[in-house]
């Protein structure tokens, strides 16, 4: 009797536990289902959001027998002009449907520019970033302008438009290199060079174009300061752009000497 009671109670306990487990499983299943449904609903709403549309390009008006210069007067009135623009040979670069519509270039700017400007004329191991990616029109106006070389603005303002760090240095420095603030291309090639920092030539030769006597004294000296003959030569001691010390020294006289003579 006692054994039968124990077995009966054990079965009853298992049945209760089974019912509780089934109830909990059901609750959890519905929670997960409802949560998943909410997430799915949220994702559905997100996917229904309207995509952001870019502004429409203004269509070109119908030509109606007009010449390009009839409307684009600023192109033909420039002091410095592309020969194609000067001759109003616009169709060599541009395609405009006669009935109007979207105007476009016949191809990307880089190959288009090199149809006239021989690419093999630009040589060197180092390239100016904008030139390397074929963005000629970042610096040049493809039609013309009032600056030689069809530059968009004068050098150095053109260069400082990208090299903002250098603009800040010129602004904050006590001393500025005249060649640098006058024209960046006095020292740098705007396209390509075999010298680092796209210098036009090696540092000693470059500095010697203005500082002839200093270079002459160095070349004729019986005992030469080795730091001048080791790249980057003059720039081992002098900043080529701007500095807080006179003579554009990188540090005061004693400190700069002790960099090597410690």
Protein Blocks (a to p, Z undefined) as FASTA:
>chain_A
ZZmmmmmmmmmmmmmmmmmmmmmmmmmmmmmmmmmmmmmmmmmmmmmpccdddddddddd
dfklpafklmmmmlmmpfbdcfklmnopmklmpccdfkgpjdddfbdfklmmmmmmcfkl
pgcjbdcfklmnopaklmpcfkbcjbehiiabdcfklmmmmmmmlmmmmmmpmbdcfklm
momklmbcfkbccbehiiabdfklmmmmmmmmlmmmmmmpmbdcfklmpcghjmmmbcfk
bccbehhiabdfklmmmmmmZZ
